[in-house]
Amino acid sequence: MGREHGLFCLGCCWAPMLLMFAAGVANPAWMGALTLVMVVEQTAPTGQRVVPLLGIALAVLGAVVLAQPPGPAALFAPR
């Protein structure tokens, strides 16, 4: 049962796992933020409602960073 569940989890969650690994290597603060989002999504009663809003907010932030590379990107650069 453990192996089957592990393979199922790996099959459906490989993209978030890869993102968490990359974020954790790049910046531990982003790793913590992503972990918090995933915990809220899985445990909070309104978790499924929070995720689309967060996705929209991150897409807008990405557009801002692309539109003005030196400005907002400097806020998230490791020091």
mmCIF file as gemmi writes it, N, C-alpha and C atoms, coordinates in Angstrom:
data_model
loop_
_atom_site.group_PDB
_atom_site.id
_atom_site.type_symbol
_atom_site.label_atom_id
_atom_site.label_alt_id
_atom_site.label_comp_id
_atom_site.label_asym_id
_atom_site.label_entity_id
_atom_site.label_seq_id
_atom_site.pdbx_PDB_ins_code
_atom_site.Cartn_x
_atom_site.Cartn_y
_atom_site.Cartn_z
_atom_site.occupancy
_atom_site.B_iso_or_equiv
_atom_site.pdbx_formal_charge
_atom_site.auth_seq_id
_atom_site.auth_asym_id
_atom_site.pdbx_PDB_model_num
ATOM 1 N N . MET Axp A 1 ? 0.815 -1.183 0 1 0 ? 1 A 1
ATOM 2 C CA . MET Axp A 1 ? 0 0 0 1 0 ? 1 A 1
ATOM 3 C C . MET Axp A 1 ? 0.867 1.259 0 1 0 ? 1 A 1
ATOM 4 N N . GLY Axp A 2 ? 1.961 1.253 0.75 1 0 ? 2 A 1
ATOM 5 C CA . GLY Axp A 2 ? 2.82 2.434 0.812 1 0 ? 2 A 1
ATOM 6 C C . GLY Axp A 2 ? 3.464 2.747 -0.514 1 0 ? 2 A 1
ATOM 7 N N . ARG Axp A 3 ? 3.925 1.711 -1.211 1 0 ? 3 A 1
ATOM 8 C CA . ARG Axp A 3 ? 4.561 1.913 -2.508 1 0 ? 3 A 1
ATOM 9 C C . ARG Axp A 3 ? 3.555 2.449 -3.509 1 0 ? 3 A 1
ATOM 10 N N . GLU Axp A 4 ? 2.348 1.887 -3.525 1 0 ? 4 A 1
ATOM 11 C CA . GLU Axp A 4 ? 1.318 2.348 -4.454 1 0 ? 4 A 1
ATOM 12 C C . GLU Axp A 4 ? 0.948 3.804 -4.201 1 0 ? 4 A 1
ATOM 13 N N . HIS Axp A 5 ? 0.789 4.162 -2.936 1 0 ? 5 A 1
ATOM 14 C CA . HIS Axp A 5 ? 0.456 5.545 -2.605 1 0 ? 5 A 1
ATOM 15 C C . HIS Axp A 5 ? 1.606 6.477 -2.981 1 0 ? 5 A 1
ATOM 16 N N . GLY Axp A 6 ? 2.832 6.063 -2.718 1 0 ? 6 A 1
ATOM 17 C CA . GLY Axp A 6 ? 3.992 6.88 -3.063 1 0 ? 6 A 1
ATOM 18 C C . GLY Axp A 6 ? 4.106 7.119 -4.557 1 0 ? 6 A 1
ATOM 19 N N . LEU Axp A 7 ? 3.876 6.081 -5.342 1 0 ? 7 A 1
ATOM 20 C CA . LEU Axp A 7 ? 3.934 6.232 -6.799 1 0 ? 7 A 1
ATOM 21 C C . LEU Axp A 7 ? 2.794 7.108 -7.31 1 0 ? 7 A 1
ATOM 22 N N . PHE Axp A 8 ? 1.597 6.946 -6.706 1 0 ? 8 A 1
ATOM 23 C CA . PHE Axp A 8 ? 0.473 7.798 -7.086 1 0 ? 8 A 1
ATOM 24 C C . PHE Axp A 8 ? 0.788 9.263 -6.779 1 0 ? 8 A 1
ATOM 25 N N . CYS Axp A 9 ? 1.338 9.521 -5.602 1 0 ? 9 A 1
ATOM 26 C CA . CYS Axp A 9 ? 1.673 10.887 -5.195 1 0 ? 9 A 1
ATOM 27 C C . CYS Axp A 9 ? 2.74 11.47 -6.121 1 0 ? 9 A 1
ATOM 28 N N . LEU Axp A 10 ? 3.739 10.694 -6.437 1 0 ? 10 A 1
ATOM 29 C CA . LEU Axp A 10 ? 4.787 11.158 -7.337 1 0 ? 10 A 1
ATOM 30 C C . LEU Axp A 10 ? 4.221 11.437 -8.723 1 0 ? 10 A 1
ATOM 31 N N . GLY Axp A 11 ? 3.299 10.594 -9.183 1 0 ? 11 A 1
ATOM 32 C CA . GLY Axp A 11 ? 2.711 10.771 -10.505 1 0 ? 11 A 1
ATOM 33 C C . GLY Axp A 11 ? 1.863 12.015 -10.627 1 0 ? 11 A 1
ATOM 34 N N . CYS Axp A 12 ? 1.134 12.344 -9.588 1 0 ? 12 A 1
ATOM 35 C CA . CYS Axp A 12 ? 0.243 13.505 -9.695 1 0 ? 12 A 1
ATOM 36 C C . CYS Axp A 12 ? 0.883 14.79 -9.18 1 0 ? 12 A 1
ATOM 37 N N . CYS Axp A 13 ? 1.961 14.685 -8.435 1 0 ? 13 A 1
ATOM 38 C CA . CYS Axp A 13 ? 2.548 15.879 -7.807 1 0 ? 13 A 1
ATOM 39 C C . CYS Axp A 13 ? 3.988 16.142 -8.23 1 0 ? 13 A 1
ATOM 40 N N . TRP Axp A 14 ? 4.428 15.585 -9.353 1 0 ? 14 A 1
ATOM 41 C CA . TRP Axp A 14 ? 5.823 15.751 -9.732 1 0 ? 14 A 1
ATOM 42 C C . TRP Axp A 14 ? 6.158 17.206 -10.034 1 0 ? 14 A 1
ATOM 43 N N . ALA Axp A 15 ? 5.23 17.961 -10.639 1 0 ? 15 A 1
ATOM 44 C CA . ALA Axp A 15 ? 5.517 19.352 -10.975 1 0 ? 15 A 1
ATOM 45 C C . ALA Axp A 15 ? 5.68 20.216 -9.713 1 0 ? 15 A 1
ATOM 46 N N . PRO Axp A 16 ? 4.76 20.14 -8.727 1 0 ? 16 A 1
ATOM 47 C CA . PRO Axp A 16 ? 4.997 20.922 -7.508 1 0 ? 16 A 1
ATOM 48 C C . PRO Axp A 16 ? 6.261 20.485 -6.758 1 0 ? 16 A 1
ATOM 49 N N . MET Axp A 17 ? 6.563 19.194 -6.789 1 0 ? 17 A 1
ATOM 50 C CA . MET Axp A 17 ? 7.78 18.727 -6.126 1 0 ? 17 A 1
ATOM 51 C C . MET Axp A 17 ? 9.022 19.314 -6.793 1 0 ? 17 A 1
ATOM 52 N N . LEU Axp A 18 ? 9.025 19.36 -8.119 1 0 ? 18 A 1
ATOM 53 C CA . LEU Axp A 18 ? 10.152 19.935 -8.85 1 0 ? 18 A 1
ATOM 54 C C . LEU Axp A 18 ? 10.26 21.431 -8.574 1 0 ? 18 A 1
ATOM 55 N N . LEU Axp A 19 ? 9.131 22.115 -8.535 1 0 ? 19 A 1
ATOM 56 C CA . LEU Axp A 19 ? 9.12 23.541 -8.216 1 0 ? 19 A 1
ATOM 57 C C . LEU Axp A 19 ? 9.626 23.794 -6.807 1 0 ? 19 A 1
ATOM 58 N N . MET Axp A 20 ? 9.203 22.971 -5.851 1 0 ? 20 A 1
ATOM 59 C CA . MET Axp A 20 ? 9.664 23.136 -4.473 1 0 ? 20 A 1
ATOM 60 C C . MET Axp A 20 ? 11.168 22.906 -4.367 1 0 ? 20 A 1
ATOM 61 N N . PHE Axp A 21 ? 11.69 21.934 -5.09 1 0 ? 21 A 1
ATOM 62 C CA . PHE Axp A 21 ? 13.129 21.679 -5.067 1 0 ? 21 A 1
ATOM 63 C C . PHE Axp A 21 ? 13.883 22.871 -5.635 1 0 ? 21 A 1
ATOM 64 N N . ALA Axp A 22 ? 13.445 23.379 -6.785 1 0 ? 22 A 1
ATOM 65 C CA . ALA Axp A 22 ? 14.123 24.517 -7.412 1 0 ? 22 A 1
ATOM 66 C C . ALA Axp A 22 ? 14.03 25.767 -6.535 1 0 ? 22 A 1
ATOM 67 N N . ALA Axp A 23 ? 12.872 26.015 -5.954 1 0 ? 23 A 1
ATOM 68 C CA . ALA Axp A 23 ? 12.708 27.192 -5.098 1 0 ? 23 A 1
ATOM 69 C C . ALA Axp A 23 ? 13.525 27.049 -3.825 1 0 ? 23 A 1
ATOM 70 N N . GLY Axp A 24 ? 13.587 25.864 -3.286 1 0 ? 24 A 1
ATOM 71 C CA . GLY Axp A 24 ? 14.356 25.647 -2.06 1 0 ? 24 A 1
ATOM 72 C C . GLY Axp A 24 ? 15.842 25.833 -2.265 1 0 ? 24 A 1
ATOM 73 N N . VAL Axp A 25 ? 16.325 25.449 -3.437 1 0 ? 25 A 1
ATOM 74 C CA . VAL Axp A 25 ? 17.745 25.642 -3.742 1 0 ? 25 A 1
ATOM 75 C C . VAL Axp A 25 ? 18.032 27.121 -3.98 1 0 ? 25 A 1
ATOM 76 N N . ALA Axp A 26 ? 17.116 27.809 -4.641 1 0 ? 26 A 1
ATOM 77 C CA . ALA Axp A 26 ? 17.332 29.206 -4.995 1 0 ? 26 A 1
ATOM 78 C C . ALA Axp A 26 ? 17.138 30.147 -3.806 1 0 ? 26 A 1
ATOM 79 N N . ASN Axp A 27 ? 16.058 29.956 -3.057 1 0 ? 27 A 1
ATOM 80 C CA . ASN Axp A 27 ? 15.743 30.902 -1.998 1 0 ? 27 A 1
ATOM 81 C C . ASN Axp A 27 ? 14.848 30.207 -0.962 1 0 ? 27 A 1
ATOM 82 N N . PRO Axp A 28 ? 15.342 29.999 0.241 1 0 ? 28 A 1
ATOM 83 C CA . PRO Axp A 28 ? 14.539 29.319 1.268 1 0 ? 28 A 1
ATOM 84 C C . PRO Axp A 28 ? 13.247 30.053 1.63 1 0 ? 28 A 1
ATOM 85 N N . ALA Axp A 29 ? 13.21 31.362 1.482 1 0 ? 29 A 1
ATOM 86 C CA . ALA Axp A 29 ? 11.986 32.1 1.792 1 0 ? 29 A 1
ATOM 87 C C . ALA Axp A 29 ? 10.865 31.719 0.816 1 0 ? 29 A 1
ATOM 88 N N . TRP Axp A 30 ? 11.187 31.571 -0.46 1 0 ? 30 A 1
ATOM 89 C CA . TRP Axp A 30 ? 10.18 31.139 -1.434 1 0 ? 30 A 1
ATOM 90 C C . TRP Axp A 30 ? 9.739 29.71 -1.143 1 0 ? 30 A 1
ATOM 91 N N . MET Axp A 31 ? 10.661 28.886 -0.695 1 0 ? 31 A 1
ATOM 92 C CA . MET Axp A 31 ? 10.318 27.506 -0.327 1 0 ? 31 A 1
ATOM 93 C C . MET Axp A 31 ? 9.304 27.515 0.817 1 0 ? 31 A 1
ATOM 94 N N . GLY Axp A 32 ? 9.533 28.355 1.789 1 0 ? 32 A 1
ATOM 95 C CA . GLY Axp A 32 ? 8.595 28.477 2.904 1 0 ? 32 A 1
ATOM 96 C C . GLY Axp A 32 ? 7.24 28.989 2.46 1 0 ? 32 A 1
ATOM 97 N N . ALA Axp A 33 ? 7.231 29.969 1.566 1 0 ? 33 A 1
ATOM 98 C CA . ALA Axp A 33 ? 5.968 30.516 1.071 1 0 ? 33 A 1
ATOM 99 C C . ALA Axp A 33 ? 5.18 29.46 0.289 1 0 ? 33 A 1
ATOM 100 N N . LEU Axp A 34 ? 5.866 28.716 -0.564 1 0 ? 34 A 1
ATOM 101 C CA . LEU Axp A 34 ? 5.189 27.654 -1.321 1 0 ? 34 A 1
ATOM 102 C C . LEU Axp A 34 ? 4.664 26.559 -0.397 1 0 ? 34 A 1
ATOM 103 N N . THR Axp A 35 ? 5.429 26.246 0.629 1 0 ? 35 A 1
ATOM 104 C CA . THR Axp A 35 ? 4.987 25.245 1.596 1 0 ? 35 A 1
ATOM 105 C C . THR Axp A 35 ? 3.725 25.716 2.308 1 0 ? 35 A 1
ATOM 106 N N . LEU Axp A 36 ? 3.703 26.964 2.71 1 0 ? 36 A 1
ATOM 107 C CA . LEU Axp A 36 ? 2.528 27.525 3.37 1 0 ? 36 A 1
ATOM 108 C C . LEU Axp A 36 ? 1.301 27.466 2.462 1 0 ? 36 A 1
ATOM 109 N N . VAL Axp A 37 ? 1.479 27.81 1.19 1 0 ? 37 A 1
ATOM 110 C CA . VAL Axp A 37 ? 0.36 27.751 0.241 1 0 ? 37 A 1
ATOM 111 C C . VAL Axp A 37 ? -0.173 26.329 0.122 1 0 ? 37 A 1
ATOM 112 N N . MET Axp A 38 ? 0.739 25.36 0.026 1 0 ? 38 A 1
ATOM 113 C CA . MET Axp A 38 ? 0.296 23.969 -0.114 1 0 ? 38 A 1
ATOM 114 C C . MET Axp A 38 ? -0.398 23.466 1.145 1 0 ? 38 A 1
ATOM 115 N N . VAL Axp A 39 ? 0.069 23.874 2.305 1 0 ? 39 A 1
ATOM 116 C CA . VAL Axp A 39 ? -0.571 23.463 3.556 1 0 ? 39 A 1
ATOM 117 C C . VAL Axp A 39 ? -1.978 24.054 3.647 1 0 ? 39 A 1
ATOM 118 N N . VAL Axp A 40 ? -2.114 25.337 3.295 1 0 ? 40 A 1
ATOM 119 C CA . VAL Axp A 40 ? -3.436 25.973 3.328 1 0 ? 40 A 1
ATOM 120 C C . VAL Axp A 40 ? -4.368 25.295 2.331 1 0 ? 40 A 1
ATOM 121 N N . GLU Axp A 41 ? -3.853 24.997 1.141 1 0 ? 41 A 1
ATOM 122 C CA . GLU Axp A 41 ? -4.681 24.34 0.122 1 0 ? 41 A 1
ATOM 123 C C . GLU Axp A 41 ? -5.198 22.992 0.6 1 0 ? 41 A 1
ATOM 124 N N . GLN Axp A 42 ? -4.375 22.243 1.297 1 0 ? 42 A 1
ATOM 125 C CA . GLN Axp A 42 ? -4.756 20.889 1.692 1 0 ? 42 A 1
ATOM 126 C C . GLN Axp A 42 ? -5.541 20.825 3.002 1 0 ? 42 A 1
ATOM 127 N N . THR Axp A 43 ? -5.347 21.776 3.903 1 0 ? 43 A 1
ATOM 128 C CA . THR Axp A 43 ? -5.947 21.657 5.23 1 0 ? 43 A 1
ATOM 129 C C . THR Axp A 43 ? -7.062 22.645 5.534 1 0 ? 43 A 1
ATOM 130 N N . ALA Axp A 44 ? -7.045 23.82 4.937 1 0 ? 44 A 1
ATOM 131 C CA . ALA Axp A 44 ? -8.059 24.829 5.258 1 0 ? 44 A 1
ATOM 132 C C . ALA Axp A 44 ? -9.38 24.497 4.571 1 0 ? 44 A 1
ATOM 133 N N . PRO Axp A 45 ? -10.502 24.796 5.23 1 0 ? 45 A 1
ATOM 134 C CA . PRO Axp A 45 ? -11.808 24.536 4.612 1 0 ? 45 A 1
ATOM 135 C C . PRO Axp A 45 ? -12.005 25.321 3.306 1 0 ? 45 A 1
ATOM 136 N N . THR Axp A 46 ? -11.403 26.495 3.204 1 0 ? 46 A 1
ATOM 137 C CA . THR Axp A 46 ? -11.533 27.317 1.999 1 0 ? 46 A 1
ATOM 138 C C . THR Axp A 46 ? -10.278 27.243 1.133 1 0 ? 46 A 1
ATOM 139 N N . GLY Axp A 47 ? -9.485 26.206 1.298 1 0 ? 47 A 1
ATOM 140 C CA . GLY Axp A 47 ? -8.227 26.08 0.569 1 0 ? 47 A 1
ATOM 141 C C . GLY Axp A 47 ? -8.388 26.07 -0.931 1 0 ? 47 A 1
ATOM 142 N N . GLN Axp A 48 ? -9.438 25.418 -1.411 1 0 ? 48 A 1
ATOM 143 C CA . GLN Axp A 48 ? -9.646 25.35 -2.856 1 0 ? 48 A 1
ATOM 144 C C . GLN Axp A 48 ? -10.021 26.704 -3.448 1 0 ? 48 A 1
ATOM 145 N N . ARG Axp A 49 ? -10.533 27.604 -2.63 1 0 ? 49 A 1
ATOM 146 C CA . ARG Axp A 49 ? -10.876 28.95 -3.112 1 0 ? 49 A 1
ATOM 147 C C . ARG Axp A 49 ? -9.664 29.866 -3.123 1 0 ? 49 A 1
ATOM 148 N N . VAL Axp A 50 ? -8.708 29.602 -2.264 1 0 ? 50 A 1
ATOM 149 C CA . VAL Axp A 50 ? -7.527 30.463 -2.148 1 0 ? 50 A 1
ATOM 150 C C . VAL Axp A 50 ? -6.592 30.265 -3.329 1 0 ? 50 A 1
ATOM 151 N N . VAL Axp A 51 ? -6.482 29.051 -3.822 1 0 ? 51 A 1
ATOM 152 C CA . VAL Axp A 51 ? -5.493 28.722 -4.845 1 0 ? 51 A 1
ATOM 153 C C . VAL Axp A 51 ? -5.7 29.508 -6.146 1 0 ? 51 A 1
ATOM 154 N N . PRO Axp A 52 ? -6.909 29.6 -6.706 1 0 ? 52 A 1
ATOM 155 C CA . PRO Axp A 52 ? -7.056 30.392 -7.936 1 0 ? 52 A 1
ATOM 156 C C . PRO Axp A 52 ? -6.722 31.871 -7.733 1 0 ? 52 A 1
ATOM 157 N N . LEU Axp A 53 ? -7.088 32.413 -6.579 1 0 ? 53 A 1
ATOM 158 C CA . LEU Axp A 53 ? -6.761 33.81 -6.311 1 0 ? 53 A 1
ATOM 159 C C . LEU Axp A 53 ? -5.254 34.017 -6.223 1 0 ? 53 A 1
ATOM 160 N N . LEU Axp A 54 ? -4.584 33.094 -5.58 1 0 ? 54 A 1
ATOM 161 C CA . LEU Axp A 54 ? -3.133 33.173 -5.486 1 0 ? 54 A 1
ATOM 162 C C . LEU Axp A 54 ? -2.49 33.005 -6.861 1 0 ? 54 A 1
ATOM 163 N N . GLY Axp A 55 ? -3.042 32.13 -7.679 1 0 ? 55 A 1
ATOM 164 C CA . GLY Axp A 55 ? -2.533 31.95 -9.034 1 0 ? 55 A 1
ATOM 165 C C . GLY Axp A 55 ? -2.641 33.224 -9.85 1 0 ? 55 A 1
ATOM 166 N N . ILE Axp A 56 ? -3.76 33.905 -9.733 1 0 ? 56 A 1
ATOM 167 C CA . ILE Axp A 56 ? -3.941 35.171 -10.442 1 0 ? 56 A 1
ATOM 168 C C . ILE Axp A 56 ? -2.955 36.207 -9.92 1 0 ? 56 A 1
ATOM 169 N N . ALA Axp A 57 ? -2.795 36.276 -8.6 1 0 ? 57 A 1
ATOM 170 C CA . ALA Axp A 57 ? -1.851 37.239 -8.016 1 0 ? 57 A 1
ATOM 171 C C . ALA Axp A 57 ? -0.426 36.966 -8.48 1 0 ? 57 A 1
ATOM 172 N N . LEU Axp A 58 ? -0.022 35.702 -8.534 1 0 ? 58 A 1
ATOM 173 C CA . LEU Axp A 58 ? 1.328 35.371 -8.993 1 0 ? 58 A 1
ATOM 174 C C . LEU Axp A 58 ? 1.499 35.654 -10.481 1 0 ? 58 A 1
ATOM 175 N N . ALA Axp A 59 ? 0.453 35.446 -11.282 1 0 ? 59 A 1
ATOM 176 C CA . ALA Axp A 59 ? 0.529 35.768 -12.703 1 0 ? 59 A 1
ATOM 177 C C . ALA Axp A 59 ? 0.686 37.269 -12.913 1 0 ? 59 A 1
ATOM 178 N N . VAL Axp A 60 ? -0.038 38.066 -12.139 1 0 ? 60 A 1
ATOM 179 C CA . VAL Axp A 60 ? 0.096 39.524 -12.222 1 0 ? 60 A 1
ATOM 180 C C . VAL Axp A 60 ? 1.494 39.953 -11.79 1 0 ? 60 A 1
ATOM 181 N N . LEU Axp A 61 ? 2.002 39.376 -10.708 1 0 ? 61 A 1
ATOM 182 C CA . LEU Axp A 61 ? 3.353 39.686 -10.257 1 0 ? 61 A 1
ATOM 183 C C . LEU Axp A 61 ? 4.378 39.327 -11.331 1 0 ? 61 A 1
ATOM 184 N N . GLY Axp A 62 ? 4.2 38.187 -11.984 1 0 ? 62 A 1
ATOM 185 C CA . GLY Axp A 62 ? 5.098 37.798 -13.069 1 0 ? 62 A 1
ATOM 186 C C . GLY Axp A 62 ? 5.054 38.781 -14.226 1 0 ? 62 A 1
ATOM 187 N N . ALA Axp A 63 ? 3.863 39.259 -14.567 1 0 ? 63 A 1
ATOM 188 C CA . ALA Axp A 63 ? 3.732 40.247 -15.646 1 0 ? 63 A 1
ATOM 189 C C . ALA Axp A 63 ? 4.42 41.551 -15.277 1 0 ? 63 A 1
ATOM 190 N N . VAL Axp A 64 ? 4.295 41.96 -14.018 1 0 ? 64 A 1
ATOM 191 C CA . VAL Axp A 64 ? 4.966 43.178 -13.557 1 0 ? 64 A 1
ATOM 192 C C . VAL Axp A 64 ? 6.48 43.017 -13.64 1 0 ? 64 A 1
ATOM 193 N N . VAL Axp A 65 ? 6.976 41.865 -13.221 1 0 ? 65 A 1
ATOM 194 C CA . VAL Axp A 65 ? 8.418 41.618 -13.267 1 0 ? 65 A 1
ATOM 195 C C . VAL Axp A 65 ? 8.912 41.628 -14.707 1 0 ? 65 A 1
ATOM 196 N N . LEU Axp A 66 ? 8.146 41.035 -15.621 1 0 ? 66 A 1
ATOM 197 C CA . LEU Axp A 66 ? 8.552 41.038 -17.028 1 0 ? 66 A 1
ATOM 198 C C . LEU Axp A 66 ? 8.489 42.43 -17.643 1 0 ? 66 A 1
ATOM 199 N N . ALA Axp A 67 ? 7.522 43.234 -17.218 1 0 ? 67 A 1
ATOM 200 C CA . ALA Axp A 67 ? 7.367 44.571 -17.773 1 0 ? 67 A 1
ATOM 201 C C . ALA Axp A 67 ? 8.439 45.536 -17.276 1 0 ? 67 A 1
ATOM 202 N N . GLN Axp A 68 ? 8.879 45.359 -16.024 1 0 ? 68 A 1
ATOM 203 C CA . GLN Axp A 68 ? 9.865 46.254 -15.429 1 0 ? 68 A 1
ATOM 204 C C . GLN Axp A 68 ? 10.942 45.418 -14.74 1 0 ? 68 A 1
ATOM 205 N N . PRO Axp A 69 ? 11.859 44.817 -15.49 1 0 ? 69 A 1
ATOM 206 C CA . PRO Axp A 69 ? 12.817 43.882 -14.897 1 0 ? 69 A 1
ATOM 207 C C . PRO Axp A 69 ? 13.626 44.392 -13.703 1 0 ? 69 A 1
ATOM 208 N N . PRO Axp A 70 ? 14.17 45.59 -13.702 1 0 ? 70 A 1
ATOM 209 C CA . PRO Axp A 70 ? 14.987 45.936 -12.536 1 0 ? 70 A 1
ATOM 210 C C . PRO Axp A 70 ? 14.184 46.301 -11.291 1 0 ? 70 A 1
ATOM 211 N N . GLY Axp A 71 ? 12.949 46.722 -11.43 1 0 ? 71 A 1
ATOM 212 C CA . GLY Axp A 71 ? 12.173 47.196 -10.286 1 0 ? 71 A 1
ATOM 213 C C . GLY Axp A 71 ? 11.743 46.116 -9.323 1 0 ? 71 A 1
ATOM 214 N N . PRO Axp A 72 ? 10.603 45.451 -9.572 1 0 ? 72 A 1
ATOM 215 C CA . PRO Axp A 72 ? 10.083 44.462 -8.621 1 0 ? 72 A 1
ATOM 216 C C . PRO Axp A 72 ? 10.993 43.256 -8.422 1 0 ? 72 A 1
ATOM 217 N N . ALA Axp A 73 ? 11.765 42.913 -9.422 1 0 ? 73 A 1
ATOM 218 C CA . ALA Axp A 73 ? 12.642 41.753 -9.283 1 0 ? 73 A 1
ATOM 219 C C . ALA Axp A 73 ? 13.685 41.979 -8.175 1 0 ? 73 A 1
ATOM 220 N N . ALA Axp A 74 ? 14.062 43.217 -7.974 1 0 ? 74 A 1
ATOM 221 C CA . ALA Axp A 74 ? 15.048 43.509 -6.927 1 0 ? 74 A 1
ATOM 222 C C . ALA Axp A 74 ? 14.492 43.233 -5.53 1 0 ? 74 A 1
ATOM 223 N N . LEU Axp A 75 ? 13.17 43.284 -5.384 1 0 ? 75 A 1
ATOM 224 C CA . LEU Axp A 75 ? 12.566 43.001 -4.083 1 0 ? 75 A 1
ATOM 225 C C . LEU Axp A 75 ? 12.747 41.544 -3.674 1 0 ? 75 A 1
ATOM 226 N N . PHE Axp A 76 ? 12.812 40.648 -4.65 1 0 ? 76 A 1
ATOM 227 C CA . PHE Axp A 76 ? 12.868 39.226 -4.362 1 0 ? 76 A 1
ATOM 228 C C . PHE Axp A 76 ? 14.252 38.611 -4.573 1 0 ? 76 A 1
ATOM 229 N N . ALA Axp A 77 ? 15.206 39.443 -4.939 1 0 ? 77 A 1
ATOM 230 C CA . ALA Axp A 77 ? 16.559 38.918 -5.177 1 0 ? 77 A 1
ATOM 231 C C . ALA Axp A 77 ? 17.219 38.562 -3.852 1 0 ? 77 A 1
ATOM 232 N N . PRO Axp A 78 ? 17.934 37.439 -3.812 1 0 ? 78 A 1
ATOM 233 C CA . PRO Axp A 78 ? 18.646 37.08 -2.577 1 0 ? 78 A 1
ATOM 234 C C . PRO Axp A 78 ? 19.758 38.07 -2.309 1 0 ? 78 A 1
ATOM 235 N N . ARG Axp A 79 ? 19.982 38.325 -1.028 1 0 ? 79 A 1
ATOM 236 C CA . ARG Axp A 79 ? 21.011 39.323 -0.654 1 0 ? 79 A 1
ATOM 237 C C . ARG Axp A 79 ? 22.254 38.675 -0.191 1 0 ? 79 A 1
